Amino acid sequence: MSFDARQPSAADACDAGHAFEPVYPGTSTGIGATFTVRGPRSPRVREHARRQFEQVQQRELAARKAGKLAEAPPLDELDASLTDMAVAYTMGWQGVEENGTPLPFSEDAARRLYTDHTWLREQVIAEGQDLGKFVTPSSKGFTSTPGPSSS
């Protein structure tokens, strides 16, 4: 096996997305909906991470200027940050309903969904962070086309 350097970059592969079906907590039962997520090298995800890092740096700088140690952010702020991360990973979904009606994907709908169902948010983040779901080996180097989705 060899590596073909002309293959699409990991960023391109991550931006192409990967679909998976989340499972109910503590089971292997799929929820009946498919989520498409970006990967960790996607420009959108990297930009989100950069903004989060800048916020942490600003908090630490302000604390240093005040002669103090930076305090840990409140739990509700950490929770909101995780929700924002899941939203950044999410490209779309199929099969999500609200009161029996299909729920179209939007960032606001995703934010609401992940706030109400943190177990779903955790699975979206975990799936998006797994670079192996986006860049996989092939007989001719690697492929940036995601293989079959798995849950």
Secondary structure, DSSP 8 states (H G I E B T S, - for coil): ----TTS--HHHHHHH-EEE--B-TTS--B-S-EEEE--TT-HHHHHHHHHHHHHHHHHHHHHHHTTS------HHHHHHHHHHHHHHHEEEEES-EETTEE----HHHHHHHHHH-HHHHHHHHHHHH-GGGTSEEETTEEE-S--S---
